[in-house]
């Protein structure tokens, strides 16, 4: 999701939205329950930033009930975990 994050920073929201949609299809996220929470939070943040309400709703539903994420050995609040903490953004 580094590419989508970079595109967002460049203001290329349509391209970032397309990148997000491609990643959601590639990972078949709607059909799976084994996607790491940290990836779901990254995808959700990108969906919100590119204003993809359908993807955001689906990802939020997958994260329902999850209150913490252990991404770097430290437990973090999943709702407040910044995108740059879990992926590198140039």
Long-range contacts (C-beta under 8 A, 24 or more apart in sequence): 1-39, 1-42, 1-43, 1-46, 1-87, 2-87, 2-88, 2-89, 2-90, 4-46, 4-50, 5-46, 5-83, 5-84, 5-87, 5-89, 6-89, 6-90, 8-46, 8-49, 8-50, 9-89, 9-90, 13-49, 13-50, 13-51, 16-46, 16-49, 16-50, 17-50, 17-51, 17-52, 20-46, 20-47, 20-50, 20-52, 20-55, 21-52, 21-55, 24-55, 29-58, 29-59, 29-62, 30-58, 33-62, 35-62, 37-63, 37-66, 37-69, 37-78, 38-69, 38-71, 38-81, 38-86, 41-69, 41-78, 41-81, 41-86, 42-83, 42-86, 42-87, 45-83, 46-83
